[in-house]
Amino acid sequence: MINKISKVTVYVNDQEKAKDFWLNKMGFVLKMDQPMGPDFSWIEVGPSENEFTTLVLYSKAAMEQQQPSKVAHPSVLFSTNDIEAAYEKMNQNGVQVGEMLRLPFGTMFSFKDQDGNEYLLREDK
């Protein structure tokens, strides 16, 4: 039935600041940017042009008007092949990162976006 995760929606205060964060600090690419009305757009970013799964950077204010209960931040876990290099790069880019956690089931750390939303990055080998 389900064979892929297509999109994860992240509700953001300022779509342009969120786009800047994901493109310029995290190294993602812009997959789509389409106006949806006078005040917001449908913006999708992804880790690369070839990656199927994207983040939708959706206006928090617009969703609060449509369905306020949906605005809770999702739990999103990203993958990397080199956790040490990713940690260093995020630090260099001014991303707020948490402590490196070396656990029996994986090495990971948390990081925050421009709105203070928290994510996890886990090394997959």
C-alpha positions in Angstrom: 0.0 0.0 0.0 2.5 2.7 1.1 5.9 2.5 -0.3 7.5 6.0 0.4 7.2 9.0 2.6 6.4 11.8 0.2 6.3 15.0 2.2 6.6 16.2 5.8 4.9 19.6 6.5 6.7 21.9 8.9 4.6 25.0 10.0 6.8 28.1 10.0 6.4 31.7 11.1 8.1 33.2 8.0 8.4 31.1 4.9 11.2 33.2 3.4 13.3 32.8 6.5 12.6 29.1 6.6 13.5 28.8 3.0 16.8 30.6 3.6 17.6 28.4 6.6 17.0 25.1 4.7 18.7 26.2 1.5 21.7 28.2 2.8 22.4 26.7 6.2 21.4 23.1 5.7 22.4 22.8 2.0 18.9 21.7 0.8 17.6 22.5 -2.7 14.4 24.2 -3.7 12.0 21.7 -5.2 8.9 24.0 -5.6 7.8 27.5 -4.8 4.3 28.3 -6.0 2.1 31.2 -4.7 -1.1 30.0 -3.0 -2.6 33.4 -2.5 -1.5 36.9 -1.7 0.2 36.0 1.6 1.9 32.6 1.3 3.3 30.0 -1.0 3.6 26.2 -1.4 7.4 25.8 -0.7 9.1 22.4 -0.9 12.8 21.8 -0.1 14.8 18.5 -0.1 18.3 17.3 0.5 19.0 16.9 -3.2 17.4 17.1 -6.6 17.2 13.3 -6.7 15.5 12.9 -3.3 11.8 12.0 -3.4 10.9 13.0 0.1 10.6 16.8 0.7 9.8 19.2 3.5 6.8 21.5 2.9 7.5 24.9 4.5 3.9 25.9 5.2 2.7 29.1 6.7 1.8 28.6 10.4 -0.6 31.6 10.3 -2.4 30.2 7.3 -2.8 26.8 8.9 -3.9 28.4 12.2 -6.8 29.9 10.3 -7.6 26.7 8.5 -7.1 24.0 11.2 -5.5 25.3 14.4 -5.0 21.8 15.9 -2.7 20.8 13.0 0.0 23.3 13.8 1.8 21.1 16.4 5.4 20.5 15.1 6.0 17.0 13.7 8.9 14.8 14.9 11.3 14.5 11.9 14.4 12.4 11.9 17.0 12.9 9.1 19.7 10.6 8.0 23.4 11.1 7.3 26.4 8.8 6.4 28.9 11.0 8.3 27.5 12.4 11.6 30.8 14.1 12.5 31.0 16.0 9.3 27.4 17.0 9.5 27.8 18.2 13.1 30.8 20.3 12.1 29.1 21.8 9.0 26.0 22.7 10.9 28.1 24.4 13.6 30.0 26.3 10.9 26.7 27.4 9.4 25.4 28.8 12.7 22.8 26.1 13.3 22.0 25.5 16.9 22.9 21.8 17.6 22.5 19.7 20.7 24.9 17.2 22.3 26.1 14.3 20.2 24.4 11.1 21.5 26.2 7.9 21.0 23.7 5.2 21.8 23.7 1.4 21.2 21.1 1.9 18.4 22.8 4.8 16.7 24.7 8.1 16.9 22.6 11.2 16.6 22.1 14.8 17.7 19.3 17.3 17.7 19.3 20.7 15.9 16.9 23.6 15.7 15.6 25.6 12.7 15.0 29.3 12.5 11.8 29.0 14.5 13.3 26.9 17.3 11.7 23.7 16.0 13.8 20.6 16.9 14.9 17.8 14.6 17.1 14.8 14.9 20.0 13.8 12.7 21.0 10.1 12.9 24.0 8.4 11.3 23.0 5.5 9.0 25.7 3.2 7.8 
